[in-house]
Amino acid sequence: MKAPLKILIVAALAVAVIAAVSLKRRNAPAESTPAITAATGTPDRVADAAPAVVAGLPKLVDLGADKCIPCKMMAPVLEELKKDYAGKLNVQFIDVWKNPDAGKVYGIEMIPTQIFVDAAGKELFRHVGFFGKDDILAKWRELGVDLAGGKPSAAIVLETPVAADTRPRDAVCFMCDGDVNPQTKVVVNGETEQRILCSPHCCFIYFSSLVGADPKGEEAKVSVTDWASGKLVAAASATYLYGMDAKGRPTIKAFGDKDSAVKEQQTNPGNLLVWDVLRSKELATRCAFCDRAAYPEDACVVKFGTTHGLGCCTHCSLGVAARVKQDIEVEAKDGLTGEPIRVKTLNGMVASMEPPTAIAWFGQKKNADGQWVSAGCFKQGFFVNEANLQKWLDARPAMTGRQITIAQALADKMMLSPEQIAKACKLGECK
């Protein structure tokens, strides 16, 4: 090859290399943009849309939009964190509808998404959906990041009752812990003790809480109180007046003979049922999590897919997500006022919650080994705020347990194994 031709080829190659390098530099993010190393493999440079942050601090990046409902719920949470943890935590909000490139950089598929980043710029964790302040702080602690000096919420914890329960044991229902009406008292004769229940309904909840029991054998142990005479009679031989109160909740009166039931029916309308029919009706509606008998009027509505079910208590309603392995929507009521509380889940986490101030009460008691365990479904609840919870507790001075977030209540259920779910809320198995 002649020398002039070689020179022309080398020159052309040099021009091409310079052009490629120049194009690469033009397309690269600016060096001044903040850096983040994503554990999920997202790029290690943040879009220019991200606001400036203080170097050397852990960072919470919330990617959402100003018109997204759960994103709006996140806004006051972020503001509180900015205020309470100023100088200890960088809090950023990025509107990915206005800045779509930021969403691509972070690999966002759904909003809102919160990304937890350590002081070195490494992504530690990400969460999709609404995430309350207490849950965010708990996650930072779990990740080993110390944010001491801020203002975490002071949750209510009752490890000892405010006042002892002085009611006689035979006046307290074994299942619901409510007062026993002498006219509706039910007695289950065990091998070593009697179990007193406040009503036939609690008796059927008791039945549905037994593991591996013989139904006929258990029924033979049950006596109900004759509404007319106040005497105990065999449950299987009684006649029942089955009515309804003003709230649509069933009322059940037991009678030792049918004539007494017919006489009561003349002044208090209802249907006369034998034990087998009553049992069929009472056990027809079950909790979609623990399978215990429940009245719809007392339960939470749970939607999963195109199906509707019931949760016998607020915590069991969240457990449906673990049992069916699907996203769910829960419609619950404030334990004090009855105000609606709605929770939606996404991939086993809270996606949205209305109102965003809603909290959960986890009723607990100590077992024989001194360990804290669940106090049962009747001592759990959701509340729209802490003030309502406190009023509810004031009326129950013997209560023990702790205030937790609804996200934590859901997380506790999602950690259960199939074997644990199968035993959930069963007598002797509820943890």
Order of alpha helices (4+ residues) and beta strands (2+ residues): alpha-beta-alpha-beta-alpha-beta-beta-alpha-beta-beta-beta-alpha-alpha-beta-beta-beta-beta-alpha-beta-alpha-beta-beta-alpha-beta-beta-beta-beta-beta-beta-alpha-beta-alpha-alpha
